[in-house]
């Protein structure tokens, strides 16, 4: 993960007196903490044709209350927007922005997909840091 993305998230969190710390003995992906909450840091480059990201279920682990995906949007080669998505929200049925991709023959390929599209951006409003502060405490 680039230091630019990491520094951007740290500065966003500092605005709310939250500190992102490196997790000791973290598995790949879930390397950070905000208090007792585990953070999976992920970015998506909107300058490219990339409009979705896939997070390996194996890397993310079990969905739980204290696990969040910090999603950073890259626009014009700079981190510009951040979201904190509670991991349990990935399993929402009938979601336009979250999708579960189950690969029964090769479970290691199963993943959670997060889709970014202009009409769906309003659905991300609830995942802005100010709207997630309560869940972090």
N, C-alpha and C positions, 0 to 999 in steps of 0.2 A: 504494500500500500504506500503510495507516495506520501512524502512528508508534507507536501502542499495540502493534500486532502485531510491528513491528520491534524495539521495546524489549523485548518479552516474549521473543522468540527470542534476542536478545543476552544477556539475563540468564540464560536457560536454558543457553546455551553457555558463559558465563563460569564457571558451576559446574564445568565440565570443562576450564577454562583454554583455551577456544577463543574466537577472536575472529572476528566477522562484519564484513567490510569491504566497502565499496562498490566495485564493479568499474569501473575506468576503461574507457571505450569499450565497456561492456556492451550487448548488445542488450536490447530490451524483454523482461522476464521474467527472464533470467539476468543479474541485476544485482549479485550478491553473491559473495563468496569466503570460504571458510574455508581458510586456507593456499593450496594450489594447486587446491583443489576449487571448482568452480562451483556456485552455489546458486540454484535457481529457487524463489522464495518464493511460497507460495500459502496462502490461508486458506479455511475452509469454516465457515459460520455454522449451527450445529446448532439455534439458536433458531428458525430458519425451517424450512420444509419441505425445504430443500436437503439432500440426502443423497448427492450426488455432485458432483464437479467435473470439468470437461473442460479439458485443457491442449492448446492447439494444437500440433501436431507442428512446424509452421513456427516458432513461437515457441521451443519447447524445443530444437529442433535434433536432431542425431544423438545417440542414446543412447550413453553412454560411461562408463567407470569413474570419472572424476573429476567427474561431474555428478549432483547430488542435488536432490530436491524436498524443500524444507522445508515440511511441511504443518502448519498451525496450526489447531486446533479452537477455535471460538468457542462458548462455553457461557455463558448468562446475560449476554450482551453483553460478555464478557471473554475474552481469549485464555487458555485453560486447559491445553491439551495440545499438545505438539509432537512431530512425527515427522520423521526424516530418511530419505527413501526413495531408494536408489540408482536412478538412471534406468533402468539395464538391467533392473531388476526389473519395470518396467512391461510388458515383453514376455513375461512368464511365461505359457505356455499353460495353459489350464484354471484360471485364477485367479478367485476369487470377488470380489476387491477391485479388480483391474486389468482394464481392457478396452481393446482397440484398436478404434477406430472409423475405418475406412478409407472415404473418399469418393472413389472413382475418377474420377468425372466432374468433381469440383472438389477437387483435392488440398489446396487451402488450407483446406478445412473439416475435413480429417482431424485426429483428436485422440486423446489418451490419456485415459481416464476412470478416476477413482479413486472407488470407492464406499465410503461409510461406513454401516454398519448395526450394530445392537447385537450380533448374533450373530457378526459379522465382526471386531469390535474386537479379539478375542484374536489374530487374524492380524497385527495391527499391532504387537504387542508387540516383535517383532524389529526394528522401525523406531524404537524409542525411542532417544534420543540416547546413553544409556550403551551400548546394544547396537550402535551404529554407529561409536563412537569409533575402533575399530581401522581401519575403512575410510577414515577421514579422514586418517590419518597416512601 
